[in-house]
């Protein structure tokens, strides 16, 4: 794997592995939504991979209280086609959930209501919060809008959306970890930057169990 590809993928891997832990994911979504979900809350991870000719269009998709939530971490410039990508992904999710034969029956099919969230931690200037809308891509607008899809984008770079980060120690720790990596990359190669970031965060009591686990497995030696 080339250094360029490694640098592009390492945050995806850490994010996905960290928040695929259901307790961490529940804490994260509680922080984003501003609600307090108890640990007993049922949450089902339903991430689809290898769809739309991409290795994985999203980091995590999950069902919580009848809602299908698609959650993406985004490190580069925000992709303005994200609503269209989400629409394609949602179609693939519903295709997995619904028996196609039932589409032709009279009885109404009940499907989980969708919600789309992007967490941005790229280096380019970006507001704390922004909405991307599918309708912004339409070739013309009409008074009656028959299809809309809204993606909520939150800046999770260290120091941004502090109130949200304050509600989730795991998110705050992740922000700190990524910030350490970015700082280290100014003077060293990725492998060394990752190792030092792990050591520094453990010394600060940040994401200790997670980082120890992956350190002992040879973590952060490049995986996609």
BADOLO-374342 format. One line per 8 residues: number of its first residue (from 0); their letters; for each residue x, y, z of C-alpha. Coordinates in steps of 0.2 Angstrom, whole numbers, m for minus. Each point is the difference from the previous one (the first is absolute). Example, Ala and Ser with C-alpha at 12.3 -4.5 7.8 and 13.67 -1.06 7.14 Angstrom:
! residues 2
0> AS> 62 m22 39 | 6 17 m3 $
***
This chain:
! residues 224
0> XXXXXXXX> 0 0 0 | 7 17 m5 | 3 14 13 | m13 10 m9 | m14 m13 2 | 5 m3 18 | m1 18 4 | m17 1 m8 $
8> XXXXXXXX> m7 m16 9 | 7 0 17 | m14 11 8 | m14 m10 m8 | 7 m16 8 | 2 8 18 | m17 8 m1 | m9 m16 m7 $
16> XXXXXXXX> 8 m11 13 | m3 11 14 | m18 4 m3 | m5 m17 m6 | 0 m4 19 | m18 2 4 | 2 9 16 | 12 13 m8 $
24> XXXXXXXX> m12 2 m14 | m15 3 11 | 10 13 10 | 5 9 m16 | m18 0 m7 | m6 7 17 | 13 14 m1 | m5 4 m18 $
32> XXXXXXXX> m19 m1 3 | 1 9 17 | m11 m14 7 | 6 m12 14 | m2 m19 m5 | 3 m12 14 | 12 m15 m3 | m15 m12 m1 $
40> XXXXXXXX> m6 9 m16 | m1 m12 m14 | 11 5 m15 | 4 m11 m15 | 14 3 m12 | m5 m3 m18 | 15 7 m10 | 0 m6 m18 $
48> XXXXXXXX> 17 m2 m8 | 5 m2 m18 | m14 9 m8 | m1 13 m14 | 17 m6 m6 | 9 7 16 | 8 m10 14 | m11 8 13 $
56> XXXXXXXX> m11 15 m4 | m3 4 19 | 9 m4 16 | m14 m5 10 | m19 m2 m2 | m11 m5 14 | m18 m2 5 | m6 9 16 $
64> XXXXXXXX> m18 2 6 | m7 m3 m17 | 13 12 m9 | 13 m5 m13 | 15 11 3 | 14 1 m12 | 16 7 8 | 16 5 m9 $
72> XXXXXXXX> 16 7 5 | 7 12 m13 | 18 6 0 | 3 9 m17 | m10 14 m7 | m19 m3 2 | m7 m8 m15 | m15 10 m6 $
80> XXXXXXXX> m7 m16 m8 | m2 m8 17 | m19 1 0 | m1 m9 m17 | 12 m13 7 | m10 m2 15 | m16 m3 m11 | 8 m14 m9 $
88> XXXXXXXX> 6 m8 16 | m17 2 8 | m8 m9 m15 | 13 m14 3 | m5 m1 18 | m18 m1 m3 | 3 m13 m14 | 7 m11 14 $
96> XXXXXXXX> m14 3 12 | m15 m2 m11 | m6 m15 m9 | m1 5 m18 | m16 m10 m2 | m9 9 13 | 2 16 m10 | m14 m6 m11 $
104> XXXXXXXX> m12 m4 14 | m13 12 6 | 6 0 18 | 11 15 4 | 18 m4 4 | 7 8 16 | 18 6 m2 | 12 8 13 $
112> XXXXXXXX> 0 19 m3 | 18 5 m6 | 12 13 8 | 16 5 m8 | 15 7 10 | 18 4 m6 | 14 4 13 | 13 11 m8 $
120> XXXXXXXX> 18 0 6 | 10 6 m15 | 12 14 m1 | m9 13 m10 | m10 14 8 | m18 m6 3 | m14 6 12 | m6 m9 15 $
128> XXXXXXXX> m16 m5 m8 | m6 m1 m18 | m14 m8 m9 | 2 m8 m18 | m16 m2 m9 | m4 m11 m15 | m11 14 m8 | 16 10 m2 $
136> XXXXXXXX> 5 m11 m14 | m17 1 m9 | 2 8 m17 | m15 11 4 | m11 3 15 | m18 0 1 | m12 7 13 | m5 m18 4 $
144> XXXXXXXX> 15 m11 6 | m5 m18 m1 | 17 m8 5 | 12 7 13 | 14 m7 9 | 10 10 14 | 17 m5 6 | 6 8 16 $
152> XXXXXXXX> 18 4 1 | 9 3 16 | 18 6 2 | 9 m11 13 | 17 7 m1 | 7 3 17 | m7 15 8 | m16 0 m12 $
160> XXXXXXXX> m17 m4 6 | 7 0 18 | m17 m3 8 | m3 m15 m11 | 17 m7 4 | m3 3 18 | m15 m12 0 | 11 m14 m6 $
168> XXXXXXXX> 17 m5 8 | 3 m12 m15 | m3 14 m13 | 11 12 10 | 13 m13 1 | m1 m4 m18 | 2 18 m4 | 16 1 11 $
176> XXXXXXXX> 7 m15 m8 | m2 6 m18 | 7 17 5 | 15 m8 7 | 3 m10 m16 | m2 16 m11 | 13 9 11 | 12 m14 m1 $
184> XXXXXXXX> m2 m1 m19 | 8 17 m1 | 17 m7 4 | m1 m19 m2 | m7 m14 m11 | m17 m8 3 | 6 m15 9 | 10 9 12 $
192> XXXXXXXX> m14 13 2 | m13 m13 5 | 12 m8 12 | 4 16 9 | m18 5 0 | m5 m17 8 | 13 3 13 | m4 18 4 $
200> XXXXXXXX> m19 m4 2 | 3 m15 11 | 11 11 11 | m15 13 1 | m12 m14 4 | m9 2 m17 | m9 m15 m8 | 12 m11 10 $
208> XXXXXXXX> m9 m17 m2 | m3 3 m18 | 18 6 m4 | 8 m14 11 | m10 m13 m9 | 5 5 m17 | 18 4 5 | 2 m18 6 $
216> XXXXXXXX> m7 m6 m16 | 13 10 m10 | m12 14 m2 | 1 15 m11 | 12 m10 m11 | m9 4 m15 | m16 m8 m2 | m14 6 m12 $
***
